[in-house]
């Protein structure tokens, strides 16, 4: 139970900062406000945002339940997590976060927020390459190598190999 509390706490801090606070700042700089009417782009944005949130929550609970850890690099899972959303793609949490940012850009019809979403994807890709993957290779060795051969880093597969 304590690992779930830690996972939710760290995730709330991550989501609060990178997916709520900073995007709100990006929107406030050019003075972008909520659209006066809810039209197709806003509905599409809400659907994408909900999908991103579901993926992110699924990842958080999978890390806690299966990995016995959290998404926070200082408190990582104790076991290699290759079930749940990780059966389909190696980085579903970042994809969920990026979807949430892209959905907000669509909802507000905001180019600066879309640029922020692009920056988020570039930063997470560089973080995955420079820190996460080397750390997982050292920690989980051949099991992680086998997982990498079966599951793509960013492109989800609807037919999991696990």
C-alpha positions as CSV (number, residue, x, y, z in Angstrom):
1,X,0.0,0.0,0.0
2,X,2.9,2.4,0.8
3,X,4.3,1.9,-2.7
4,X,1.0,3.0,-4.2
5,X,1.0,6.1,-2.1
6,X,4.6,6.9,-3.2
7,X,3.7,6.3,-6.8
8,X,0.6,8.5,-6.7
9,X,2.5,11.3,-4.9
10,X,5.4,11.3,-7.3
11,X,3.1,11.1,-10.3
12,X,0.9,14.0,-9.0
13,X,4.1,16.2,-8.7
14,X,5.2,15.2,-12.2
15,X,1.7,15.8,-13.7
16,X,1.2,18.9,-11.7
17,X,4.4,20.5,-12.9
18,X,4.9,19.3,-16.4
19,X,1.4,18.7,-17.6
20,X,-0.6,21.4,-15.7
21,X,1.5,24.2,-14.3
22,X,3.9,24.7,-17.2
23,X,1.3,24.4,-19.9
24,X,-0.9,26.9,-18.1
25,X,2.2,29.3,-18.1
26,X,2.6,28.7,-21.9
27,X,-1.1,29.5,-22.4
28,X,-0.9,32.6,-20.3
29,X,2.1,34.2,-22.0
30,X,0.2,34.9,-25.3
31,X,-3.1,35.4,-23.4
32,X,-4.8,32.3,-24.6
33,X,-8.1,31.7,-22.8
34,X,-10.7,28.9,-22.9
35,X,-12.5,28.8,-26.2
36,X,-16.0,30.5,-26.0
37,X,-17.7,27.4,-27.5
38,X,-17.0,23.7,-27.4
39,X,-16.5,22.6,-31.0
40,X,-15.0,19.6,-32.7
41,X,-11.3,20.5,-31.8
42,X,-12.2,20.9,-28.2
43,X,-14.1,17.6,-28.1
44,X,-11.2,15.8,-29.9
45,X,-8.9,17.4,-27.4
46,X,-10.9,16.2,-24.4
47,X,-11.1,12.6,-25.9
48,X,-7.3,12.6,-26.5
49,X,-6.7,14.0,-23.0
50,X,-8.9,11.3,-21.4
51,X,-7.0,8.6,-23.3
52,X,-3.7,10.1,-22.2
53,X,-4.8,10.2,-18.6
54,X,-6.1,6.6,-18.7
55,X,-2.7,5.4,-20.1
56,X,-0.8,7.4,-17.5
57,X,-2.9,6.0,-14.6
58,X,-2.6,2.5,-15.9
59,X,1.2,2.9,-16.0
60,X,1.3,4.3,-12.4
61,X,-0.8,1.4,-11.0
62,X,1.2,-1.1,-13.0
63,X,4.5,0.2,-11.6
64,X,3.2,0.0,-8.1
65,X,1.4,-3.4,-8.3
66,X,3.9,-5.3,-10.5
67,X,7.1,-3.4,-10.3
68,X,6.8,-2.6,-6.5
69,X,8.1,0.9,-7.3
70,X,7.2,4.2,-8.7
71,X,7.8,6.2,-12.0
72,X,10.2,8.4,-10.1
73,X,13.8,7.6,-11.1
74,X,14.9,7.9,-7.4
75,X,12.3,5.3,-6.4
76,X,12.1,3.0,-9.5
77,X,10.3,-0.4,-9.7
78,X,12.1,-3.3,-8.1
79,X,11.0,-5.7,-10.8
80,X,11.0,-5.3,-14.6
81,X,7.6,-4.1,-15.7
82,X,6.6,-5.7,-19.0
83,X,2.9,-6.2,-18.4
84,X,-0.1,-3.9,-18.5
85,X,0.5,-1.1,-21.0
86,X,4.2,-2.0,-21.2
87,X,3.2,-5.1,-23.2
88,X,2.4,-2.8,-26.1
89,X,5.2,-0.2,-26.0
90,X,8.2,0.5,-23.7
91,X,7.3,4.1,-22.8
92,X,3.5,4.3,-22.5
93,X,3.7,6.8,-19.6
94,X,5.5,9.4,-21.7
95,X,3.1,8.7,-24.6
96,X,0.2,9.3,-22.3
97,X,1.7,12.6,-21.0
98,X,2.5,13.7,-24.5
99,X,-1.1,12.9,-25.6
100,X,-2.4,15.0,-22.7
101,X,-0.2,18.0,-23.8
102,X,-1.2,17.6,-27.5
103,X,-4.8,17.4,-26.5
104,X,-4.6,20.6,-24.5
105,X,-3.0,22.2,-27.6
106,X,-5.9,21.0,-29.7
107,X,-8.5,22.1,-27.1
108,X,-7.1,25.6,-26.9
109,X,-6.0,25.7,-30.6
110,X,-2.5,26.8,-29.3
111,X,0.6,26.6,-31.4
112,X,2.9,27.5,-28.4
113,X,1.4,24.6,-26.4
114,X,1.8,22.3,-29.4
115,X,5.5,23.4,-29.5
116,X,5.7,22.6,-25.7
117,X,4.3,19.1,-26.4
118,X,6.9,18.6,-29.1
119,X,9.6,19.8,-26.7
120,X,8.2,17.3,-24.1
121,X,8.6,14.4,-26.6
122,X,12.1,15.4,-27.5
123,X,13.2,15.8,-23.9
124,X,11.6,12.4,-22.9
125,X,13.3,10.7,-25.8
126,X,16.7,12.1,-24.8
127,X,16.0,11.1,-21.2
128,X,15.1,7.6,-22.2
129,X,18.2,7.2,-24.4
130,X,20.7,8.7,-22.0
131,X,19.4,7.6,-18.6
132,X,16.5,5.1,-18.5
133,X,17.6,2.5,-21.0
134,X,21.2,2.3,-19.8
135,X,19.9,2.1,-16.2
136,X,17.4,-0.6,-17.0
137,X,20.1,-2.6,-18.9
138,X,22.4,-2.4,-15.9
139,X,19.6,-3.3,-13.5
140,X,17.7,-6.0,-15.4
141,X,20.4,-7.3,-17.9
142,X,19.3,-10.0,-20.3
143,X,15.6,-9.7,-19.3
144,X,15.5,-6.1,-20.4
145,X,17.5,-6.9,-23.6
146,X,14.9,-9.5,-24.5
147,X,12.1,-7.1,-23.8
148,X,13.7,-4.5,-26.0
149,X,13.9,-7.0,-28.9
150,X,10.2,-7.7,-28.5
151,X,8.6,-4.3,-27.7
152,X,9.2,-1.0,-29.5
153,X,10.3,2.1,-27.7
154,X,7.7,4.5,-29.1
155,X,5.5,2.7,-31.6
156,X,2.8,0.7,-29.9
157,X,1.9,-2.8,-31.2
158,X,-1.6,-4.1,-30.8
159,X,-0.4,-7.6,-30.8
160,X,1.9,-7.9,-27.7
161,X,4.6,-10.5,-27.8
162,X,4.1,-11.3,-24.1
